[in-house]
Amino acid sequence: VERSARLRLAQAASTPGAAASCTLPFSADELGALHDRLAKLAAGGLSPSAAEALLLELARRPPPAVPMLRASRVGVALRRCERHNHAQVAAIASHVLASWRSAAEAEDRRNRRVAALGAASEGEARSGAAASRADISLAPARAHAVVLIGEALSVDSAEPGEPKAEFGQPAAGPRTAADVAVAVEAEVYKAVGKATGKAYQARCRSLASLLRAPRAAELRANVRAGRCSVEEFCGLRASDALISEQERARRQEKREREARAIEMLRSENAGEASDAYTCTECKGRRCALFHTNSMGAVHLTTVPDMIVQCLDCMHRFTI
């Protein structure tokens, strides 16, 4: 029975049109009507096929928010359906109830984290360490993103013997983790088109992971102190962010050195004009020759004796 119920739930999720309906949240009126239908189902007033169809429709929809569940008491009605006489109907009801319970627990945890972030920001505002209390009265998905980023900004980055940076306290400057997190989330929300879809969630998780990295202590301090702007931080890649200033300067010097080397290979700065070779691409005979100074050494098998660049199509080939 359990395997059959799981199969029916999987089939319902993959049916045409399920993707469109699964994103629609429940309204208060829908939950009121749903409570009556579930009470009728628990009392045996619906046929097994109708009861199964109703429960599968619930499985496709996102779980109701905790305040709406408490107001409508629809969860109590659904729990009674677990004792239905039809085994498969009872199994599907049990799966739906488990998903609702898991979502409610996750929402409670998220609300506690949002409350902690708000309390830390309010404490900073009262003490005068921050200019004002950060406003995190956002939609649940956005508030969750603010909490992820704010907690990542508050990771203890102090070395042994140094004072610990407490949550909500600015590392260097008047901005708390909540202030910066709200600004970062707003920038991501604007960058993805003011939507909280997969791109928004992935970018927020990526930025939070970047801030939590063991080597990101300098980055966290720069972001909170304002030395790294919110726009600049949101555009960072992990390969560029988790490096020291010395390493960044070394890479910049390497790029400049490579650019100078490429410039020296340009036909107007180096090379010998010749018509002794034919381009393998455009068959032109206007070429520039660049000698590599391998001098025929046997061990330099990967170094060509000459590089030929066509002056018509700029194609390069070796000899």
TORDREN-979928 format. One line per field, with one value per residue (C-alpha): residue in three letters; y, x, z. Coordinates in steps of 0.2 Angstrom, whole numbers. Example, Ala and Ser with C-alpha at 12.3 -4.5 7.8 and 13.67 -1.06 7.14 Angstrom:
! residues 2
code = [ALA,SER]
c2 = [-22,-5]
c1 = [62,68]
c3 = [39,36]
This chain:
! residues 319
code = [VAL,GLU,ARG,SER,ALA,ARG,LEU,ARG,LEU,ALA,GLN,ALA,ALA,SER,THR,PRO,GLY,ALA,ALA,ALA,SER,CYS,THR,LEU,PRO,PHE,SER,ALA,ASP,GLU,LEU,GLY,ALA,LEU,HIS,ASP,ARG,LEU,ALA,LYS,LEU,ALA,ALA,GLY,GLY,LEU,SER,PRO,SER,ALA,ALA,GLU,ALA,LEU,LEU,LEU,GLU,LEU,ALA,ARG,ARG,PRO,PRO,PRO,ALA,VAL,PRO,MET,LEU,ARG,ALA,SER,ARG,VAL,GLY,VAL,ALA,LEU,ARG,ARG,CYS,GLU,ARG,HIS,ASN,HIS,ALA,GLN,VAL,ALA,ALA,ILE,ALA,SER,HIS,VAL,LEU,ALA,SER,TRP,ARG,SER,ALA,ALA,GLU,ALA,GLU,ASP,ARG,ARG,ASN,ARG,ARG,VAL,ALA,ALA,LEU,GLY,ALA,ALA,SER,GLU,GLY,GLU,ALA,ARG,SER,GLY,ALA,ALA,ALA,SER,ARG,ALA,ASP,ILE,SER,LEU,ALA,PRO,ALA,ARG,ALA,HIS,ALA,VAL,VAL,LEU,ILE,GLY,GLU,ALA,LEU,SER,VAL,ASP,SER,ALA,GLU,PRO,GLY,GLU,PRO,LYS,ALA,GLU,PHE,GLY,GLN,PRO,ALA,ALA,GLY,PRO,ARG,THR,ALA,ALA,ASP,VAL,ALA,VAL,ALA,VAL,GLU,ALA,GLU,VAL,TYR,LYS,ALA,VAL,GLY,LYS,ALA,THR,GLY,LYS,ALA,TYR,GLN,ALA,ARG,CYS,ARG,SER,LEU,ALA,SER,LEU,LEU,ARG,ALA,PRO,ARG,ALA,ALA,GLU,LEU,ARG,ALA,ASN,VAL,ARG,ALA,GLY,ARG,CYS,SER,VAL,GLU,GLU,PHE,CYS,GLY,LEU,ARG,ALA,SER,ASP,ALA,LEU,ILE,SER,GLU,GLN,GLU,ARG,ALA,ARG,ARG,GLN,GLU,LYS,ARG,GLU,ARG,GLU,ALA,ARG,ALA,ILE,GLU,MET,LEU,ARG,SER,GLU,ASN,ALA,GLY,GLU,ALA,SER,ASP,ALA,TYR,THR,CYS,THR,GLU,CYS,LYS,GLY,ARG,ARG,CYS,ALA,LEU,PHE,HIS,THR,ASN,SER,MET,GLY,ALA,VAL,HIS,LEU,THR,THR,VAL,PRO,ASP,MET,ILE,VAL,GLN,CYS,LEU,ASP,CYS,MET,HIS,ARG,PHE,THR,ILE]
c2 = [0,12,9,11,28,34,29,38,54,53,51,66,77,72,75,88,105,100,111,126,122,117,135,142,145,142,157,158,154,139,132,135,125,112,109,105,93,84,82,74,63,58,54,42,54,53,38,31,38,56,55,50,64,77,72,71,89,94,85,96,112,121,118,132,144,141,155,150,132,137,148,136,120,111,101,93,88,80,71,62,56,45,34,32,14,14,9,19,35,34,32,47,57,52,58,74,78,73,86,99,96,97,113,121,116,124,140,140,139,152,164,161,166,181,186,184,195,208,208,210,224,233,231,240,254,257,257,269,257,257,272,263,246,236,232,214,214,205,190,173,168,185,186,168,175,190,178,166,181,190,174,171,189,185,170,172,176,181,173,164,178,191,196,187,196,194,192,209,219,228,222,239,253,257,244,228,211,214,231,223,207,218,228,213,204,219,220,202,203,218,209,194,204,205,187,174,159,147,160,171,157,150,167,170,153,156,173,165,151,163,173,157,151,149,161,174,184,198,199,199,213,223,221,226,241,247,245,233,240,229,230,225,210,204,203,194,176,164,163,182,185,172,178,191,208,201,187,199,210,196,190,208,209,192,198,214,204,193,208,215,199,198,216,212,198,210,212,231,229,213,200,199,202,189,181,164,155,153,155,138,147,161,156,173,176,192,185,190,178,176,166,157,155,136,135,117,110,92,92,107,96,108,124,127,135,149,156,163,175,179,198,196,185,185,166,159,143,136,128]
c1 = [0,14,23,7,4,21,18,2,10,24,12,2,17,22,5,2,-2,4,19,8,-4,9,15,-2,-3,-19,-31,-41,-57,-49,-44,-61,-69,-55,-58,-76,-71,-58,-71,-83,-69,-64,-82,-83,-94,-82,-79,-61,-58,-64,-55,-39,-41,-43,-28,-17,-22,-16,0,3,0,13,9,-1,7,7,-4,-17,-16,-19,-34,-42,-38,-37,-22,-33,-46,-32,-25,-42,-40,-26,-38,-48,-55,-47,-29,-22,-32,-25,-7,-8,-16,-1,11,3,2,20,25,14,22,39,35,28,43,54,44,45,64,65,54,65,80,72,67,85,91,78,82,101,98,86,99,112,100,96,114,119,131,120,111,94,85,86,69,67,48,49,40,45,57,66,67,75,88,92,94,106,117,116,121,135,141,141,153,166,182,193,210,214,216,206,189,174,163,145,130,123,139,148,166,172,160,142,133,127,126,107,109,121,111,95,105,113,96,88,102,100,81,83,96,86,70,62,57,61,63,77,90,86,88,104,112,108,114,130,134,130,142,155,154,155,171,186,196,183,187,194,179,167,176,177,158,153,164,159,176,167,151,135,135,153,150,135,145,160,165,172,188,191,184,193,211,222,227,244,237,226,240,251,237,235,254,253,239,248,264,254,246,263,269,254,257,275,269,258,263,265,278,287,289,296,285,286,276,285,271,252,239,230,213,212,226,233,252,254,262,272,285,289,305,304,323,321,337,332,335,329,322,310,298,283,291,289,303,292,275,267,252,242,240,223,213,225,225,241,250,267,281]
c3 = [0,5,-12,-22,-13,-17,-35,-36,-29,-41,-56,-50,-49,-67,-75,-88,-79,-62,-64,-66,-52,-39,-37,-33,-14,-4,0,16,7,-1,15,23,9,10,29,25,11,22,36,23,17,35,38,23,13,-3,-14,-13,-31,-26,-10,-19,-32,-18,-8,-24,-28,-11,-14,-29,-20,-9,10,18,29,48,53,39,45,63,58,47,57,40,47,60,47,37,51,54,36,41,49,33,29,12,15,0,4,22,15,3,17,29,15,13,31,33,20,28,45,38,29,45,55,42,43,62,61,48,58,73,63,56,74,80,65,69,87,84,72,84,98,88,83,102,107,94,85,70,61,61,63,47,40,36,35,18,10,18,3,4,23,22,10,21,36,26,21,38,47,34,37,56,55,68,59,73,76,92,106,96,102,94,82,89,78,74,79,65,61,56,53,58,48,56,47,45,36,24,21,17,5,-3,-5,-13,-25,-30,-31,-43,-53,-57,-62,-45,-44,-31,-43,-45,-51,-36,-23,-31,-31,-13,-8,-18,-10,8,4,-2,14,25,17,29,18,17,33,24,12,26,34,18,14,32,32,15,7,-5,-11,-12,-31,-32,-20,-29,-45,-37,-42,-29,-39,-38,-21,-10,-13,-4,-10,-13,-24,-33,-37,-43,-55,-61,-65,-74,-85,-89,-93,-104,-113,-116,-123,-135,-140,-145,-156,-166,-184,-182,-168,-172,-186,-203,-218,-231,-246,-245,-236,-240,-227,-224,-221,-234,-246,-245,-246,-235,-220,-205,-198,-179,-175,-158,-156,-153,-164,-169,-151,-151,-133,-137,-146,-141,-147,-166,-176,-183,-181,-196,-196,-211,-213,-222,-210,-195,-194,-186,-190,-185,-195]
